[in-house]
Amino acid sequence: MAVDEAKVAEIKAKLEEREEHIRESWVKAMELRLVRDELGKCHQAEGVNHYESCKWLSEKYLSMLRVNRVTGYKTIDV
C-alpha cells in the first residue's frame, strides 16, 4: 500500500508541476499580447513620430518576444 500511495503522490506532484508551468507560460504570453496592443495604440496615436515616441515600447516588445513563448511541459534533448 505504501508503494501505491507514494506513486500516486509522485504523479499528482508531476501533474501540478505541469499545470504550473503551462499556466506561467500562458501568463507570459498574455503579457506579451498586452505590450503588443499598447504598441499598436502608440503607433496609431503618435502618427509620423511613432519611431521616436514608441521606440522604448517596441524594444520591450522585441525583448519579450524572444523570451515569452508558450512552451509545453515536455523537453526534447537533441
N, CA, C and O atoms as a Tripos MOL2 file, in Angstrom:
@<TRIPOS>MOLECULE
protein
  312   311    78     0     0
PROTEIN
NO_CHARGES

@<TRIPOS>ATOM
      1 N           0.8040   -1.1950    0.0000 N.3       1 MET1
      2 CA          0.0000    0.0000    0.0000 C.3       1 MET1
      3 C           0.8520    1.2660    0.0000 C.2       1 MET1
      4 O           0.5040    2.2550   -0.6460 O.2       1 MET1
      5 N           1.9410    1.2340    0.7070 N.am      2 ALA2
      6 CA          2.7740    2.4270    0.7960 C.3       2 ALA2
      7 C           3.3810    2.7810   -0.5550 C.2       2 ALA2
      8 O           3.5820    3.9540   -0.8700 O.2       2 ALA2
      9 N           3.6700    1.7590   -1.3430 N.am      3 VAL3
     10 CA          4.2620    1.9930   -2.6590 C.3       3 VAL3
     11 C           3.2430    2.6780   -3.5660 C.2       3 VAL3
     12 O           3.5850    3.6110   -4.2920 O.2       3 VAL3
     13 N           1.9870    2.2160   -3.5270 N.am      4 ASP4
     14 CA          0.9440    2.8110   -4.3470 C.3       4 ASP4
     15 C           0.6860    4.2630   -3.9550 C.2       4 ASP4
     16 O           0.5070    5.1180   -4.8230 O.2       4 ASP4
     17 N           0.6660    4.5380   -2.6810 N.am      5 GLU5
     18 CA          0.4420    5.9020   -2.2050 C.3       5 GLU5
     19 C           1.5810    6.8200   -2.6310 C.2       5 GLU5
     20 O           1.3540    7.9700   -3.0070 O.2       5 GLU5
     21 N           2.7910    6.3110   -2.5690 N.am      6 ALA6
     22 CA          3.9450    7.1060   -2.9880 C.3       6 ALA6
     23 C           3.8820    7.3850   -4.4850 C.2       6 ALA6
     24 O           4.2100    8.4850   -4.9300 O.2       6 ALA6
     25 N           3.4610    6.3930   -5.2560 N.am      7 LYS7
     26 CA          3.3660    6.5690   -6.6990 C.3       7 LYS7
     27 C           2.2720    7.5660   -7.0610 C.2       7 LYS7
     28 O           2.4490    8.3880   -7.9610 O.2       7 LYS7
     29 N           1.1510    7.4960   -6.3680 N.am      8 VAL8
     30 CA          0.0520    8.4330   -6.5910 C.3       8 VAL8
     31 C           0.4930    9.8560   -6.2400 C.2       8 VAL8
     32 O           0.1910   10.7970   -6.9730 O.2       8 VAL8
     33 N           1.1930   10.0100   -5.1420 N.am      9 ALA9
     34 CA          1.6790   11.3280   -4.7390 C.3       9 ALA9
     35 C           2.6780   11.8770   -5.7560 C.2       9 ALA9
     36 O           2.6780   13.0710   -6.0570 O.2       9 ALA9
     37 N           3.5250   10.9970   -6.2810 N.am     10 GLU10
     38 CA          4.5050   11.4130   -7.2870 C.3      10 GLU10
     39 C           3.8070   11.8730   -8.5660 C.2      10 GLU10
     40 O           4.1980   12.8750   -9.1650 O.2      10 GLU10
     41 N           2.7850   11.1460   -8.9790 N.am     11 ILE11
     42 CA          2.0450   11.5100  -10.1930 C.3      11 ILE11
     43 C           1.3090   12.8320   -9.9930 C.2      11 ILE11
     44 O           1.2970   13.6790  -10.8860 O.2      11 ILE11
     45 N           0.6950   13.0090   -8.8280 N.am     12 LYS12
     46 CA         -0.0050   14.2610   -8.5360 C.3      12 LYS12
     47 C           0.9590   15.4420   -8.5490 C.2      12 LYS12
     48 O           0.6320   16.5090   -9.0690 O.2      12 LYS12
     49 N           2.1360   15.2530   -7.9830 N.am     13 ALA13
     50 CA          3.1380   16.3200   -7.9580 C.3      13 ALA13
     51 C           3.5840   16.6660   -9.3720 C.2      13 ALA13
     52 O           3.7600   17.8390   -9.7000 O.2      13 ALA13
     53 N           3.7660   15.6520  -10.2070 N.am     14 LYS14
     54 CA          4.1840   15.8890  -11.5880 C.3      14 LYS14
     55 C           3.1060   16.6440  -12.3630 C.2      14 LYS14
     56 O           3.4150   17.5500  -13.1380 O.2      14 LYS14
     57 N           1.8340   16.2720  -12.1540 N.am     15 LEU15
     58 CA          0.7390   16.9570  -12.8350 C.3      15 LEU15
     59 C           0.6170   18.4120  -12.3710 C.2      15 LEU15
     60 O           0.3730   19.3030  -13.1850 O.2      15 LEU15
     61 N           0.7830   18.6510  -11.0920 N.am     16 GLU16
     62 CA          0.7590   20.0190  -10.5710 C.3      16 GLU16
     63 C           1.8910   20.8540  -11.1680 C.2      16 GLU16
     64 O           1.6970   22.0180  -11.5170 O.2      16 GLU16
     65 N           3.0630   20.2540  -11.2830 N.am     17 GLU17
     66 CA          4.2060   20.9470  -11.8710 C.3      17 GLU17
     67 C           3.9320   21.2980  -13.3270 C.2      17 GLU17
     68 O           4.2530   22.4020  -13.7660 O.2      17 GLU17
     69 N           3.3400   20.3700  -14.0820 N.am     18 ARG18
     70 CA          2.9960   20.6260  -15.4790 C.3      18 ARG18
     71 C           2.0000   21.7670  -15.5970 C.2      18 ARG18
     72 O           2.1760   22.6720  -16.4120 O.2      18 ARG18
     73 N           0.9530   21.7210  -14.7800 N.am     19 GLU19
     74 CA         -0.0670   22.7620  -14.8290 C.3      19 GLU19
     75 C           0.5150   24.1230  -14.4880 C.2      19 GLU19
     76 O           0.1860   25.1220  -15.1290 O.2      19 GLU19
     77 N           1.3720   24.1660  -13.4890 N.am     20 GLU20
     78 CA          2.0080   25.4250  -13.1010 C.3      20 GLU20
     79 C           2.8780   25.9710  -14.2350 C.2      20 GLU20
     80 O           2.8610   27.1700  -14.5120 O.2      20 GLU20
     81 N           3.6240   25.1030  -14.8780 N.am     21 HIS21
     82 CA          4.4910   25.5210  -15.9890 C.3      21 HIS21
     83 C           3.6620   26.0810  -17.1390 C.2      21 HIS21
     84 O           3.9900   27.1320  -17.6880 O.2      21 HIS21
     85 N           2.6040   25.3920  -17.4980 N.am     22 ILE22
     86 CA          1.7630   25.8390  -18.5990 C.3      22 ILE22
     87 C           1.0560   27.1480  -18.2320 C.2      22 ILE22
     88 O           0.9320   28.0460  -19.0640 O.2      22 ILE22
     89 N           0.6000   27.2470  -16.9990 N.am     23 ARG23
     90 CA         -0.0620   28.4690  -16.5530 C.3      23 ARG23
     91 C           0.8780   29.6630  -16.6220 C.2      23 ARG23
     92 O           0.4960   30.7230  -17.1190 O.2      23 ARG23
     93 N           2.0910   29.5070  -16.1350 N.am     24 GLU24
     94 CA          3.0740   30.5920  -16.1810 C.3      24 GLU24
     95 C           3.4250   30.9600  -17.6240 C.2      24 GLU24
     96 O           3.6190   32.1320  -17.9450 O.2      24 GLU24
     97 N           3.5040   29.9540  -18.4800 N.am     25 SER25
     98 CA          3.7980   30.1970  -19.8860 C.3      25 SER25
     99 C           2.6960   31.0330  -20.5300 C.2      25 SER25
    100 O           2.9870   31.9490  -21.2990 O.2      25 SER25
    101 N           1.4510   30.7330  -20.2290 N.am     26 TRP26
    102 CA          0.3330   31.4960  -20.7850 C.3      26 TRP26
    103 C           0.2700   32.9050  -20.2110 C.2      26 TRP26
    104 O          -0.0900   33.8400  -20.9260 O.2      26 TRP26
    105 N           0.6080   33.0770  -18.9520 N.am     27 VAL27
    106 CA          0.6220   34.4160  -18.3600 C.3      27 VAL27
    107 C           1.6450   35.2850  -19.0790 C.2      27 VAL27
    108 O           1.3710   36.4450  -19.3870 O.2      27 VAL27
    109 N           2.8090   34.7350  -19.3420 N.am     28 LYS28
    110 CA          3.8390   35.4920  -20.0620 C.3      28 LYS28
    111 C           3.3890   35.8230  -21.4750 C.2      28 LYS28
    112 O           3.6590   36.9160  -21.9740 O.2      28 LYS28
    113 N           2.7040   34.8880  -22.1210 N.am     29 ALA29
    114 CA          2.2030   35.1360  -23.4750 C.3      29 ALA29
    115 C           1.1490   36.2420  -23.4770 C.2      29 ALA29
    116 O           1.1070   37.0560  -24.4000 O.2      29 ALA29
    117 N           0.3100   36.2770  -22.4630 N.am     30 MET30
    118 CA         -0.7150   37.3170  -22.3820 C.3      30 MET30
    119 C          -0.0900   38.6800  -22.0720 C.2      30 MET30
    120 O          -0.5770   39.7040  -22.5510 O.2      30 MET30
    121 N           0.9800   38.7010  -21.2760 N.am     31 GLU31
    122 CA          1.7090   39.9470  -21.0450 C.3      31 GLU31
    123 C           2.2810   40.4670  -22.3570 C.2      31 GLU31
    124 O           2.2520   41.6680  -22.6220 O.2      31 GLU31
    125 N           2.7900   39.5740  -23.1600 N.am     32 LEU32
    126 CA          3.3240   39.9470  -24.4650 C.3      32 LEU32
    127 C           2.2260   40.5290  -25.3440 C.2      32 LEU32
    128 O           2.4520   41.5040  -26.0600 O.2      32 LEU32
    129 N           1.0450   39.9370  -25.2920 N.am     33 ARG33
    130 CA         -0.0760   40.4380  -26.0850 C.3      33 ARG33
    131 C          -0.4720   41.8450  -25.6410 C.2      33 ARG33
    132 O          -0.7910   42.6920  -26.4750 O.2      33 ARG33
    133 N          -0.4530   42.0970  -24.3300 N.am     34 LEU34
    134 CA         -0.7780   43.4310  -23.8330 C.3      34 LEU34
    135 C           0.2180   44.4720  -24.3210 C.2      34 LEU34
    136 O          -0.1670   45.5720  -24.7160 O.2      34 LEU34
    137 N           1.4930   44.1230  -24.2930 N.am     35 VAL35
    138 CA          2.5210   45.0470  -24.7740 C.3      35 VAL35
    139 C           2.3340   45.2990  -26.2640 C.2      35 VAL35
    140 O           2.4940   46.4310  -26.7210 O.2      35 VAL35
    141 N           1.9980   44.2640  -27.0270 N.am     36 ARG36
    142 CA          1.7670   44.4270  -28.4670 C.3      36 ARG36
    143 C           0.5840   45.3540  -28.7290 C.2      36 ARG36
    144 O           0.6390   46.1990  -29.6220 O.2      36 ARG36
    145 N          -0.4770   45.1970  -27.9570 N.am     37 ASP37
    146 CA         -1.6360   46.0710  -28.1220 C.3      37 ASP37
    147 C          -1.2970   47.5200  -27.7990 C.2      37 ASP37
    148 O          -1.7180   48.4350  -28.5060 O.2      37 ASP37
    149 N          -0.5380   47.7250  -26.7340 N.am     38 GLU38
    150 CA         -0.1120   49.0840  -26.3840 C.3      38 GLU38
    151 C           0.7860   49.6780  -27.4610 C.2      38 GLU38
    152 O           0.7130   50.8740  -27.7430 O.2      38 GLU38
    153 N           1.6220   48.8550  -28.0560 N.am     39 LEU39
    154 CA          2.4840   49.3250  -29.1410 C.3      39 LEU39
    155 C           1.6430   49.7610  -30.3370 C.2      39 LEU39
    156 O           1.9370   50.7780  -30.9660 O.2      39 LEU39
    157 N           0.6050   49.0010  -30.6510 N.am     40 GLY40
    158 CA         -0.2880   49.3850  -31.7410 C.3      40 GLY40
    159 C          -1.0020   50.6930  -31.4570 C.2      40 GLY40
    160 O          -1.1470   51.5300  -32.3470 O.2      40 GLY40
    161 N          -1.4490   50.8740  -30.2190 N.am     41 LYS41
    162 CA         -2.1040   52.1300  -29.8400 C.3      41 LYS41
    163 C          -1.1300   53.2970  -29.9410 C.2      41 LYS41
    164 O          -1.4870   54.3760  -30.4120 O.2      41 LYS41
    165 N           0.0960   53.0710  -29.4960 N.am     42 CYS42
    166 CA          1.1060   54.1190  -29.5470 C.3      42 CYS42
    167 C           1.4100   54.5100  -30.9890 C.2      42 CYS42
    168 O           1.5200   55.6960  -31.3010 O.2      42 CYS42
    169 N           1.5460   53.5250  -31.8670 N.am     43 HIS43
    170 CA          1.8150   53.8040  -33.2770 C.3      43 HIS43
    171 C           0.6870   54.6290  -33.8790 C.2      43 HIS43
    172 O           0.9320   55.5790  -34.6230 O.2      43 HIS43
    173 N          -0.5520   54.2640  -33.5540 N.am     44 GLN44
    174 CA         -1.6880   54.9670  -34.1220 C.3      44 GLN44
    175 C          -1.8170   56.3770  -33.5450 C.2      44 GLN44
    176 O          -2.1610   57.3090  -34.2710 O.2      44 GLN44
    177 N          -1.5510   56.5400  -32.2730 N.am     45 ALA45
    178 CA         -1.7040   57.8450  -31.6380 C.3      45 ALA45
    179 C          -0.5960   58.8140  -32.0480 C.2      45 ALA45
    180 O          -0.8490   60.0030  -32.2420 O.2      45 ALA45
    181 N           0.6160   58.3130  -32.1780 N.am     46 GLU46
    182 CA          1.7500   59.1910  -32.4580 C.3      46 GLU46
    183 C           1.8880   59.5500  -33.9290 C.2      46 GLU46
    184 O           2.4870   60.5690  -34.2720 O.2      46 GLU46
    185 N           1.3360   58.7190  -34.7900 N.am     47 GLY47
    186 CA          1.3940   59.0320  -36.2240 C.3      47 GLY47
    187 C           2.7990   58.9390  -36.7700 C.2      47 GLY47
    188 O           3.4620   57.9090  -36.6530 O.2      47 GLY47
    189 N           3.2480   60.0380  -37.3750 N.am     48 VAL48
    190 CA          4.5530   60.0510  -38.0480 C.3      48 VAL48
    191 C           5.7040   59.9070  -37.0600 C.2      48 VAL48
    192 O           6.7500   59.3640  -37.4130 O.2      48 VAL48
    193 N           5.5340   60.3750  -35.8480 N.am     49 ASN49
    194 CA          6.6070   60.3620  -34.8570 C.3      49 ASN49
    195 C           6.6830   59.0660  -34.0600 C.2      49 ASN49
    196 O           7.3550   59.0170  -33.0300 O.2      49 ASN49
    197 N           6.0140   58.0310  -34.5130 N.am     50 HIS50
    198 CA          5.9890   56.8040  -33.7180 C.3      50 HIS50
    199 C           7.3510   56.1360  -33.6250 C.2      50 HIS50
    200 O           7.5950   55.3790  -32.6840 O.2      50 HIS50
    201 N           8.2440   56.3930  -34.5720 N.am     51 TYR51
    202 CA          9.5910   55.8020  -34.4910 C.3      51 TYR51
    203 C          10.3400   56.3110  -33.2610 C.2      51 TYR51
    204 O          11.0580   55.5530  -32.6080 O.2      51 TYR51
    205 N          10.1730   57.5820  -32.9500 N.am     52 GLU52
    206 CA         10.8550   58.1560  -31.7930 C.3      52 GLU52
    207 C          10.0710   57.9400  -30.5000 C.2      52 GLU52
    208 O          10.6420   57.6000  -29.4650 O.2      52 GLU52
    209 N           8.7620   58.1410  -30.5740 N.am     53 SER53
    210 CA          7.9470   58.1100  -29.3630 C.3      53 SER53
    211 C           7.7140   56.7030  -28.8240 C.2      53 SER53
    212 O           7.5860   56.5200  -27.6140 O.2      53 SER53
    213 N           7.6580   55.7140  -29.7010 N.am     54 CYS54
    214 CA          7.3180   54.3450  -29.2790 C.3      54 CYS54
    215 C           8.5190   53.4020  -29.3270 C.2      54 CYS54
    216 O           8.3540   52.1840  -29.2520 O.2      54 CYS54
    217 N           9.7060   53.9490  -29.4490 N.am     55 LYS55
    218 CA         10.8930   53.1060  -29.5750 C.3      55 LYS55
    219 C          11.0850   52.2230  -28.3400 C.2      55 LYS55
    220 O          11.3850   51.0360  -28.4740 O.2      55 LYS55
    221 N          10.9180   52.7790  -27.1560 N.am     56 TRP56
    222 CA         11.1160   52.0030  -25.9290 C.3      56 TRP56
    223 C          10.1210   50.8520  -25.8460 C.2      56 TRP56
    224 O          10.4520   49.7700  -25.3590 O.2      56 TRP56
    225 N           8.9070   51.0890  -26.3220 N.am     57 LEU57
    226 CA          7.8830   50.0500  -26.2720 C.3      57 LEU57
    227 C           8.1720   48.9480  -27.2870 C.2      57 LEU57
    228 O           7.9540   47.7680  -27.0120 O.2      57 LEU57
    229 N           8.6620   49.3410  -28.4560 N.am     58 SER58
    230 CA          8.9900   48.3190  -29.4630 C.3      58 SER58
    231 C          10.2010   47.4940  -29.0340 C.2      58 SER58
    232 O          10.2570   46.2950  -29.3090 O.2      58 SER58
    233 N          11.1710   48.1190  -28.3630 N.am     59 GLU59
    234 CA         12.3170   47.3600  -27.8600 C.3      59 GLU59
    235 C          11.8970   46.3940  -26.7540 C.2      59 GLU59
    236 O          12.3960   45.2720  -26.6750 O.2      59 GLU59
    237 N          10.9770   46.8430  -25.9030 N.am     60 LYS60
    238 CA         10.4590   45.9640  -24.8550 C.3      60 LYS60
    239 C           9.7150   44.7920  -25.4730 C.2      60 LYS60
    240 O           9.8570   43.6560  -25.0200 O.2      60 LYS60
    241 N           8.9200   45.0600  -26.5090 N.am     61 TYR61
    242 CA          8.1700   44.0020  -27.1870 C.3      61 TYR61
    243 C           9.1200   42.9890  -27.8220 C.2      61 TYR61
    244 O           8.8990   41.7820  -27.7150 O.2      61 TYR61
    245 N          10.1560   43.4610  -28.4710 N.am     62 LEU62
    246 CA         11.1080   42.5400  -29.1020 C.3      62 LEU62
    247 C          11.8570   41.7040  -28.0790 C.2      62 LEU62
    248 O          12.0890   40.5160  -28.3040 O.2      62 LEU62
    249 N          12.2360   42.3000  -26.9670 N.am     63 SER63
    250 CA         12.9410   41.5220  -25.9430 C.3      63 SER63
    251 C          12.0090   40.4950  -25.3010 C.2      63 SER63
    252 O          12.4320   39.3810  -24.9910 O.2      63 SER63
    253 N          10.7450   40.8650  -25.1010 N.am     64 MET64
    254 CA          9.7830   39.9190  -24.5390 C.3      64 MET64
    255 C           9.4420   38.8210  -25.5390 C.2      64 MET64
    256 O           9.1730   37.6850  -25.1480 O.2      64 MET64
    257 N           9.4530   39.1510  -26.8120 N.am     65 LEU65
    258 CA          9.1100   38.1870  -27.8550 C.3      65 LEU65
    259 C          10.1140   37.0370  -27.8820 C.2      65 LEU65
    260 O           9.7520   35.8990  -28.1790 O.2      65 LEU65
    261 N          11.3550   37.3330  -27.5750 N.am     66 ARG66
    262 CA         12.3850   36.2950  -27.5620 C.3      66 ARG66
    263 C          12.1860   35.3120  -26.3990 C.2      66 ARG66
    264 O          12.4840   34.1240  -26.5240 O.2      66 ARG66
    265 N          11.6880   35.8110  -25.2910 N.am     67 VAL67
    266 CA         11.6340   35.0230  -24.0610 C.3      67 VAL67
    267 C          10.2500   34.4310  -23.7840 C.2      67 VAL67
    268 O          10.1370   33.2610  -23.4170 O.2      67 VAL67
    269 N           9.2090   35.2300  -23.9570 N.am     68 ASN68
    270 CA          7.8640   34.8440  -23.5160 C.3      68 ASN68
    271 C           7.1170   34.0820  -24.6030 C.2      68 ASN68
    272 O           6.3100   34.6590  -25.3320 O.2      68 ASN68
    273 N           7.3800   32.8240  -24.7040 N.am     69 ARG69
    274 CA          6.6780   31.9690  -25.6520 C.3      69 ARG69
    275 C           5.9410   30.8860  -24.8880 C.2      69 ARG69
    276 O           6.3400   30.4840  -23.7950 O.2      69 ARG69
    277 N           4.8550   30.4250  -25.4920 N.am     70 VAL70
    278 CA          4.1150   29.3340  -24.8730 C.3      70 VAL70
    279 C           4.8910   28.0530  -25.1330 C.2      70 VAL70
    280 O           5.1340   27.6860  -26.2830 O.2      70 VAL70
    281 N           5.2740   27.3830  -24.0710 N.am     71 THR71
    282 CA          6.0200   26.1390  -24.2200 C.3      71 THR71
    283 C           5.2850   25.0330  -23.4980 C.2      71 THR71
    284 O           4.6020   25.2670  -22.5000 O.2      71 THR71
    285 N           5.4270   23.8590  -23.9980 N.am     72 GLY72
    286 CA          4.8190   22.7090  -23.3510 C.3      72 GLY72
    287 C           5.6710   22.2330  -22.1940 C.2      72 GLY72
    288 O           6.7180   22.8080  -21.8970 O.2      72 GLY72
    289 N           5.2190   21.1940  -21.5560 N.am     73 TYR73
    290 CA          5.9380   20.6930  -20.3910 C.3      73 TYR73
    291 C           6.9870   19.6660  -20.7620 C.2      73 TYR73
    292 O           7.8280   19.3100  -19.9350 O.2      73 TYR73
    293 N           6.9490   19.1790  -22.0080 N.am     74 LYS74
    294 CA          7.9420   18.1840  -22.4270 C.3      74 LYS74
    295 C           9.1620   18.9000  -23.0020 C.2      74 LYS74
    296 O           9.0390   19.9030  -23.7060 O.2      74 LYS74
    297 N          10.3260   18.3700  -22.6900 N.am     75 THR75
    298 CA         11.5520   18.8760  -23.2790 C.3      75 THR75
    299 C          12.2270   17.7330  -24.0230 C.2      75 THR75
    300 O          12.3480   16.6200  -23.5110 O.2      75 THR75
    301 N          12.6570   18.0290  -25.2270 N.am     76 ILE76
    302 CA         13.2980   17.0220  -26.0520 C.3      76 ILE76
    303 C          14.7640   17.4040  -26.1850 C.2      76 ILE76
    304 O          15.0910   18.4910  -26.6620 O.2      76 ILE76
    305 N          15.6280   16.5220  -25.7700 N.am     77 ASP77
    306 CA         17.0670   16.7540  -25.8950 C.3      77 ASP77
    307 C          17.5260   16.1960  -27.2240 C.2      77 ASP77
    308 O          17.3160   15.0210  -27.5250 O.2      77 ASP77
    309 N          18.1550   17.0470  -28.0170 N.am     78 VAL78
    310 CA         18.6340   16.5960  -29.3270 C.3      78 VAL78
    311 C          20.1300   16.4770  -29.2850 C.2      78 VAL78
    312 O          20.7490   16.1110  -30.2840 O.2      78 VAL78
@<TRIPOS>BOND
     1     1     2 1
     2     2     3 1
     3     3     4 2
     4     3     5 am
     5     5     6 1
     6     6     7 1
     7     7     8 2
     8     7     9 am
     9     9    10 1
    10    10    11 1
    11    11    12 2
    12    11    13 am
    13    13    14 1
    14    14    15 1
    15    15    16 2
    16    15    17 am
    17    17    18 1
    18    18    19 1
    19    19    20 2
    20    19    21 am
    21    21    22 1
    22    22    23 1
    23    23    24 2
    24    23    25 am
    25    25    26 1
    26    26    27 1
    27    27    28 2
    28    27    29 am
    29    29    30 1
    30    30    31 1
    31    31    32 2
    32    31    33 am
    33    33    34 1
    34    34    35 1
    35    35    36 2
    36    35    37 am
    37    37    38 1
    38    38    39 1
    39    39    40 2
    40    39    41 am
    41    41    42 1
    42    42    43 1
    43    43    44 2
    44    43    45 am
    45    45    46 1
    46    46    47 1
    47    47    48 2
    48    47    49 am
    49    49    50 1
    50    50    51 1
    51    51    52 2
    52    51    53 am
    53    53    54 1
    54    54    55 1
    55    55    56 2
    56    55    57 am
    57    57    58 1
    58    58    59 1
    59    59    60 2
    60    59    61 am
    61    61    62 1
    62    62    63 1
    63    63    64 2
    64    63    65 am
    65    65    66 1
    66    66    67 1
    67    67    68 2
    68    67    69 am
    69    69    70 1
    70    70    71 1
    71    71    72 2
    72    71    73 am
    73    73    74 1
    74    74    75 1
    75    75    76 2
    76    75    77 am
    77    77    78 1
    78    78    79 1
    79    79    80 2
    80    79    81 am
    81    81    82 1
    82    82    83 1
    83    83    84 2
    84    83    85 am
    85    85    86 1
    86    86    87 1
    87    87    88 2
    88    87    89 am
    89    89    90 1
    90    90    91 1
    91    91    92 2
    92    91    93 am
    93    93    94 1
    94    94    95 1
    95    95    96 2
    96    95    97 am
    97    97    98 1
    98    98    99 1
    99    99   100 2
   100    99   101 am
   101   101   102 1
   102   102   103 1
   103   103   104 2
   104   103   105 am
   105   105   106 1
   106   106   107 1
   107   107   108 2
   108   107   109 am
   109   109   110 1
   110   110   111 1
   111   111   112 2
   112   111   113 am
   113   113   114 1
   114   114   115 1
   115   115   116 2
   116   115   117 am
   117   117   118 1
   118   118   119 1
   119   119   120 2
   120   119   121 am
   121   121   122 1
   122   122   123 1
   123   123   124 2
   124   123   125 am
   125   125   126 1
   126   126   127 1
   127   127   128 2
   128   127   129 am
   129   129   130 1
   130   130   131 1
   131   131   132 2
   132   131   133 am
   133   133   134 1
   134   134   135 1
   135   135   136 2
   136   135   137 am
   137   137   138 1
   138   138   139 1
   139   139   140 2
   140   139   141 am
   141   141   142 1
   142   142   143 1
   143   143   144 2
   144   143   145 am
   145   145   146 1
   146   146   147 1
   147   147   148 2
   148   147   149 am
   149   149   150 1
   150   150   151 1
   151   151   152 2
   152   151   153 am
   153   153   154 1
   154   154   155 1
   155   155   156 2
   156   155   157 am
   157   157   158 1
   158   158   159 1
   159   159   160 2
   160   159   161 am
   161   161   162 1
   162   162   163 1
   163   163   164 2
   164   163   165 am
   165   165   166 1
   166   166   167 1
   167   167   168 2
   168   167   169 am
   169   169   170 1
   170   170   171 1
   171   171   172 2
   172   171   173 am
   173   173   174 1
   174   174   175 1
   175   175   176 2
   176   175   177 am
   177   177   178 1
   178   178   179 1
   179   179   180 2
   180   179   181 am
   181   181   182 1
   182   182   183 1
   183   183   184 2
   184   183   185 am
   185   185   186 1
   186   186   187 1
   187   187   188 2
   188   187   189 am
   189   189   190 1
   190   190   191 1
   191   191   192 2
   192   191   193 am
   193   193   194 1
   194   194   195 1
   195   195   196 2
   196   195   197 am
   197   197   198 1
   198   198   199 1
   199   199   200 2
   200   199   201 am
   201   201   202 1
   202   202   203 1
   203   203   204 2
   204   203   205 am
   205   205   206 1
   206   206   207 1
   207   207   208 2
   208   207   209 am
   209   209   210 1
   210   210   211 1
   211   211   212 2
   212   211   213 am
   213   213   214 1
   214   214   215 1
   215   215   216 2
   216   215   217 am
   217   217   218 1
   218   218   219 1
   219   219   220 2
   220   219   221 am
   221   221   222 1
   222   222   223 1
   223   223   224 2
   224   223   225 am
   225   225   226 1
   226   226   227 1
   227   227   228 2
   228   227   229 am
   229   229   230 1
   230   230   231 1
   231   231   232 2
   232   231   233 am
   233   233   234 1
   234   234   235 1
   235   235   236 2
   236   235   237 am
   237   237   238 1
   238   238   239 1
   239   239   240 2
   240   239   241 am
   241   241   242 1
   242   242   243 1
   243   243   244 2
   244   243   245 am
   245   245   246 1
   246   246   247 1
   247   247   248 2
   248   247   249 am
   249   249   250 1
   250   250   251 1
   251   251   252 2
   252   251   253 am
   253   253   254 1
   254   254   255 1
   255   255   256 2
   256   255   257 am
   257   257   258 1
   258   258   259 1
   259   259   260 2
   260   259   261 am
   261   261   262 1
   262   262   263 1
   263   263   264 2
   264   263   265 am
   265   265   266 1
   266   266   267 1
   267   267   268 2
   268   267   269 am
   269   269   270 1
   270   270   271 1
   271   271   272 2
   272   271   273 am
   273   273   274 1
   274   274   275 1
   275   275   276 2
   276   275   277 am
   277   277   278 1
   278   278   279 1
   279   279   280 2
   280   279   281 am
   281   281   282 1
   282   282   283 1
   283   283   284 2
   284   283   285 am
   285   285   286 1
   286   286   287 1
   287   287   288 2
   288   287   289 am
   289   289   290 1
   290   290   291 1
   291   291   292 2
   292   291   293 am
   293   293   294 1
   294   294   295 1
   295   295   296 2
   296   295   297 am
   297   297   298 1
   298   298   299 1
   299   299   300 2
   300   299   301 am
   301   301   302 1
   302   302   303 1
   303   303   304 2
   304   303   305 am
   305   305   306 1
   306   306   307 1
   307   307   308 2
   308   307   309 am
   309   309   310 1
   310   310   311 1
   311   311   312 2
@<TRIPOS>SUBSTRUCTURE
     1 MET1         2 RESIDUE 1 A MET
     2 ALA2         6 RESIDUE 1 A ALA
     3 VAL3        10 RESIDUE 1 A VAL
     4 ASP4        14 RESIDUE 1 A ASP
     5 GLU5        18 RESIDUE 1 A GLU
     6 ALA6        22 RESIDUE 1 A ALA
     7 LYS7        26 RESIDUE 1 A LYS
     8 VAL8        30 RESIDUE 1 A VAL
     9 ALA9        34 RESIDUE 1 A ALA
    10 GLU10       38 RESIDUE 1 A GLU
    11 ILE11       42 RESIDUE 1 A ILE
    12 LYS12       46 RESIDUE 1 A LYS
    13 ALA13       50 RESIDUE 1 A ALA
    14 LYS14       54 RESIDUE 1 A LYS
    15 LEU15       58 RESIDUE 1 A LEU
    16 GLU16       62 RESIDUE 1 A GLU
    17 GLU17       66 RESIDUE 1 A GLU
    18 ARG18       70 RESIDUE 1 A ARG
    19 GLU19       74 RESIDUE 1 A GLU
    20 GLU20       78 RESIDUE 1 A GLU
    21 HIS21       82 RESIDUE 1 A HIS
    22 ILE22       86 RESIDUE 1 A ILE
    23 ARG23       90 RESIDUE 1 A ARG
    24 GLU24       94 RESIDUE 1 A GLU
    25 SER25       98 RESIDUE 1 A SER
    26 TRP26      102 RESIDUE 1 A TRP
    27 VAL27      106 RESIDUE 1 A VAL
    28 LYS28      110 RESIDUE 1 A LYS
    29 ALA29      114 RESIDUE 1 A ALA
    30 MET30      118 RESIDUE 1 A MET
    31 GLU31      122 RESIDUE 1 A GLU
    32 LEU32      126 RESIDUE 1 A LEU
    33 ARG33      130 RESIDUE 1 A ARG
    34 LEU34      134 RESIDUE 1 A LEU
    35 VAL35      138 RESIDUE 1 A VAL
    36 ARG36      142 RESIDUE 1 A ARG
    37 ASP37      146 RESIDUE 1 A ASP
    38 GLU38      150 RESIDUE 1 A GLU
    39 LEU39      154 RESIDUE 1 A LEU
    40 GLY40      158 RESIDUE 1 A GLY
    41 LYS41      162 RESIDUE 1 A LYS
    42 CYS42      166 RESIDUE 1 A CYS
    43 HIS43      170 RESIDUE 1 A HIS
    44 GLN44      174 RESIDUE 1 A GLN
    45 ALA45      178 RESIDUE 1 A ALA
    46 GLU46      182 RESIDUE 1 A GLU
    47 GLY47      186 RESIDUE 1 A GLY
    48 VAL48      190 RESIDUE 1 A VAL
    49 ASN49      194 RESIDUE 1 A ASN
    50 HIS50      198 RESIDUE 1 A HIS
    51 TYR51      202 RESIDUE 1 A TYR
    52 GLU52      206 RESIDUE 1 A GLU
    53 SER53      210 RESIDUE 1 A SER
    54 CYS54      214 RESIDUE 1 A CYS
    55 LYS55      218 RESIDUE 1 A LYS
    56 TRP56      222 RESIDUE 1 A TRP
    57 LEU57      226 RESIDUE 1 A LEU
    58 SER58      230 RESIDUE 1 A SER
    59 GLU59      234 RESIDUE 1 A GLU
    60 LYS60      238 RESIDUE 1 A LYS
    61 TYR61      242 RESIDUE 1 A TYR
    62 LEU62      246 RESIDUE 1 A LEU
    63 SER63      250 RESIDUE 1 A SER
    64 MET64      254 RESIDUE 1 A MET
    65 LEU65      258 RESIDUE 1 A LEU
    66 ARG66      262 RESIDUE 1 A ARG
    67 VAL67      266 RESIDUE 1 A VAL
    68 ASN68      270 RESIDUE 1 A ASN
    69 ARG69      274 RESIDUE 1 A ARG
    70 VAL70      278 RESIDUE 1 A VAL
    71 THR71      282 RESIDUE 1 A THR
    72 GLY72      286 RESIDUE 1 A GLY
    73 TYR73      290 RESIDUE 1 A TYR
    74 LYS74      294 RESIDUE 1 A LYS
    75 THR75      298 RESIDUE 1 A THR
    76 ILE76      302 RESIDUE 1 A ILE
    77 ASP77      306 RESIDUE 1 A ASP
    78 VAL78      310 RESIDUE 1 A VAL
